[in-house]
């Protein structure tokens, strides 16, 4: 009866345990009396069942209170962890916005994007491909040692992802950056791939890609944050293009 009360932790489970215990004790008392040829002592049985009921109810109440406190603490810990993560993301987003504002070219912009993706995306690979009229850049970063064959596979992979977004930029060379010395498998097997197009001036001017060999490695809200990052990058690319056009106009005037 107490075991049922502990497992359930509710008044209903305690009553269920009391009922089961009373039936068991009643049957046992009757059998014991019949074996000895005596009349069952129902007064003693009632006293024992009363003690059983009190023990079961107290156990259920104590267990229920403990479970409730544990659940509250777990909820508080999850909420506090999520708030810390949100605060860190907001601070990093401010740093990222400042880096975008100070970017004077696509290479600096791509470095800022990959650095931002590295801070908040616990995935194995991060990549960005950007293109404006005068230049293009493709940067891939992965946790592990990249061989020449790996780099070529990643270049083709990023090329395909760029084409899927509607931009047919040819990536002749991929700047690949390994993080760590862990050997990577030869096969390219990313079970989680998220690609977000970057739009600048009404056209697809690039793509953000994060990939991981585990399924479901990216939460839904993270995908929404990636869309915001892509929007900011598109605005920065428009600014860089305007600066380049203004510089070309000045040179032409000179």
C-alpha positions in Angstrom: 0.0 0.0 0.0 2.8 2.4 0.9 4.6 1.5 -2.3 1.6 2.4 -4.4 1.3 5.7 -2.5 5.0 6.5 -3.1 4.8 5.7 -6.8 1.5 7.6 -7.3 2.1 10.5 -4.9 -1.6 11.4 -4.9 -4.6 10.9 -2.6 -6.2 8.6 -5.2 -3.1 6.3 -5.3 -3.1 6.2 -1.5 -6.8 5.2 -1.4 -6.0 2.5 -4.0 -3.1 1.3 -2.0 -5.2 1.2 1.2 -7.9 -0.8 -0.6 -5.4 -3.3 -1.9 -3.7 -3.6 1.5 -7.0 -4.0 3.4 -8.1 -6.8 1.1 -4.7 -8.6 1.4 -4.7 -8.2 5.2 -8.4 -9.4 5.4 -7.7 -12.5 3.3 -4.5 -13.3 5.3 -6.2 -12.9 8.7 -9.1 -15.1 7.6 -6.7 -17.8 6.3 -4.6 -17.6 9.4 -7.6 -18.0 11.7 -9.0 -20.9 9.7 -5.7 -22.7 9.9 -5.6 -22.4 13.7 -9.4 -23.0 14.2 -9.9 -19.6 15.7 -12.4 -16.8 15.0 -10.9 -13.8 13.1 -10.1 -10.9 15.3 -11.8 -8.1 13.3 -11.0 -5.5 15.9 -7.3 -6.1 15.5 -7.8 -6.2 11.7 -9.6 -2.8 11.8 -6.8 -1.4 14.0 -4.1 -2.6 11.5 -6.0 -1.2 8.5 -6.3 2.1 10.3 -2.6 2.2 10.8 -2.1 1.2 7.2 -4.4 4.0 6.0 -2.6 6.7 8.1 0.8 5.5 6.8 -0.3 5.4 3.2 -2.0 8.9 3.3 1.0 10.5 5.0 3.3 8.8 2.5 1.2 10.0 -0.5 1.1 13.6 0.9 4.8 13.7 1.6 5.7 12.1 -1.8 3.3 14.4 -3.7 4.8 17.5 -2.0 8.3 16.3 -2.7 7.5 15.7 -6.4 5.8 19.1 -6.7 8.8 20.8 -5.2 11.1 18.9 -7.5 9.1 19.8 -10.6 9.0 23.5 -9.5 12.7 23.5 -9.1 13.3 21.8 -12.4 11.0 24.4 -14.1 12.8 27.2 -12.4 16.2 25.9 -13.5 15.0 25.5 -17.1 13.6 29.0 -17.1 16.8 30.4 -15.7 18.9 28.6 -18.2 16.8 29.8 -21.1 16.9 33.4 -19.8 20.7 33.2 -19.6 20.9 31.8 -23.1 18.6 34.6 -24.4 20.7 37.2 -22.7 23.9 35.8 -24.2 22.2 35.7 -27.6 21.1 39.3 -27.3 24.6 40.4 -26.3 26.1 38.5 -29.2 23.6 39.9 -31.6 24.6 43.4 -30.6 28.3 42.5 -31.1 27.3 41.0 -34.5 25.4 44.1 -35.5 28.5 46.2 -34.6 30.7 43.9 -36.7 28.3 44.2 -39.7 28.3 48.0 -39.4 32.1 48.0 -39.5 32.4 45.6 -42.4 34.1 47.2 -45.4 34.1 44.1 -47.7 32.7 40.6 -48.2 35.6 38.8 -46.6 35.2 40.8 -43.3 31.4 40.3 -43.5 31.8 36.5 -44.0 34.1 36.3 -41.1 31.7 38.1 -38.9 28.8 35.8 -40.0 30.8 32.6 -39.3 31.9 33.9 -35.9 28.4 34.7 -35.0 27.1 31.2 -36.1 29.9 29.6 -34.0 28.7 31.3 -30.8 25.2 30.0 -30.7 24.9 27.1 -33.1 26.1 23.8 -31.5 26.6 22.1 -34.8 29.6 20.6 -36.6 29.7 22.8 -39.7 28.9 26.5 -40.5 29.2 28.1 -43.9 28.3 31.3 -45.8 28.5 32.2 -49.5 28.1 35.9 -50.5 28.1 37.5 -53.9 27.9 41.1 -55.1 28.6 42.6 -58.6 32.3 43.1 -58.0 33.3 40.1 -55.8 32.2 36.9 -54.1 33.4 34.8 -51.1 32.6 31.3 -49.8 33.7 30.4 -46.3 33.3 27.0 -44.6 34.1 26.2 -41.0 33.9 22.7 -39.5 34.8 21.0 -36.2 37.5 18.6 -37.4 40.5 18.2 -39.7 39.7 18.8 -43.3 41.6 17.1 -46.1 41.6 18.3 -49.7 38.9 15.7 -50.6 36.8 17.1 -47.7 37.2 20.6 -49.0 36.1 19.7 -52.5 33.1 17.8 -51.1 32.1 20.8 -49.0 32.6 23.1 -52.0 30.2 21.0 -54.1 27.8 20.8 -51.2 27.7 24.6 -50.7 27.5 25.1 -54.4 24.4 22.9 -54.5 22.8 24.7 -51.5 23.5 28.1 -53.2 21.7 26.9 -56.4 18.7 25.6 -54.3 18.1 29.2 -53.0 18.0 30.5 -56.6 21.5 31.9 -57.0 23.7 30.1 -59.6 27.0 31.5 -58.4 30.0 29.3 -59.3 32.2 28.8 -56.3 35.6 28.1 -57.9 37.4 28.1 -54.5 36.2 27.5 -51.0 38.0 28.9 -48.0 37.8 26.1 -45.5 38.8 26.5 -41.9 39.1 23.4 -39.6 38.5 23.7 -35.9 40.3 21.1 -33.9 42.4 18.1 -34.9 39.8 15.4 -34.8 39.8 13.2 -37.9 36.6 13.5 -40.0 35.0 10.6 -41.8 35.3 10.6 -45.6 31.6 10.3 -46.3 29.5 13.5 -46.3 26.5 12.5 -44.1 24.8 15.6 -42.7 21.4 14.5 -41.3 20.5 18.1 -40.2 21.0 20.8 -42.8 19.5 24.3 -42.5 20.0 26.8 -45.4 18.7 30.3 -45.3 18.9 32.6 -48.4 20.4 36.0 -48.1 18.5 38.7 -50.1 20.0 42.0 -51.1 18.4 44.5 -53.4 15.6 42.1 -54.3 17.8 39.2 -55.4 19.3 36.2 -53.7 22.9 37.3 -53.0 24.1 34.5 -50.7 23.2 31.7 -48.3 23.8 30.7 -44.7 24.3 27.0 -44.0 24.6 25.1 -40.8 24.9 21.3 -40.8 25.4 18.4 -38.3 25.5 14.6 -38.6 22.8 14.3 -35.8 19.1 14.6 -36.6 17.2 17.5 -35.1 20.4 19.3 -34.1 18.7 22.7 -34.6 15.7 24.0 -32.7 12.9 25.8 -34.5 13.5 29.1 -32.8 17.1 28.9 -33.9 16.0 28.8 -37.5 14.0 32.0 -36.9 17.1 33.6 -35.5 19.0 32.5 -38.7 16.5 34.3 -40.8 17.1 37.5 -38.8 20.8 37.1 -39.3 20.3 36.6 -43.0 18.2 39.8 -43.2 20.9 41.8 -41.4 23.6 40.4 -43.7 21.6 41.4 -46.7 21.3 44.9 -45.5 25.1 45.0 -44.8 25.7 43.8 -48.4 23.5 46.5 -49.8 25.5 49.1 -47.8 28.8 47.6 -49.1 27.5 47.7 -52.7 26.4 51.3 -52.3 29.8 52.2 -50.9 31.5 50.5 -53.9 29.3 52.3 -56.4 30.0 55.6 -54.7 33.7 54.9 -54.8 33.5 54.0 -58.5 31.6 57.2 -59.2 34.2 59.3 -57.5 37.0 57.6 -59.4 35.1 58.2 -62.6 34.7 61.9 -61.8 38.4 62.2 -61.0 
